[in-house]
């Protein structure tokens, strides 16, 4: 049994990661934005994106009775 290897970096608020020397992926918390054959391509793509900030959930305004 082999142990999975995870290489993970952050750039502009995006995760740039590779699992078991597979393709490099640029992701947010819930979305995969792109897959690349080299780390340099993935980092260049993440650098070209606007800075990512997770959206905050605003509570609904309570209606007065």
Secondary structure, 3 states (H helix, E strand, C coil): CCCCCEEEEEECCEEEEEECCCCEEEECCCCEEEEECCHHHHHHHHHHCCCCCCCCCCCCCCCCC
